């Protein structure tokens, strides 16, 4: 069993969960771009790179925004590390699944 602590870890937890959110957004955008020509063309920020440019930029912006928001919300708190790890792991699994060709090609 994990012992509850009074040590603040909210800043670290915010960074970890925000990374998971950014990964999940990248996977979601990859799948959505495969499913919709409109989204694919919307995400084409730089023609030589194609929609990957938009997917990457949007995912990074969401990651940073999530990190800033969660940092502000959790900076003076202690969160259970196991819970934070499971949430981040779930988000990363969703994100990675969305970037696998077998997954996103199923939506084409």
Secondary structure, 3 states (H helix, E strand, C coil): CCCCCCCCCHHHHHHHHHHHHHHHHHHHHHHHHHHCHHHHHHCCCECCCEHHHHHHHHHHHHHHHHHHHHHHHHCCCCCCHHHHHHHHHHHHHHHHHHHCHHHHHHHC
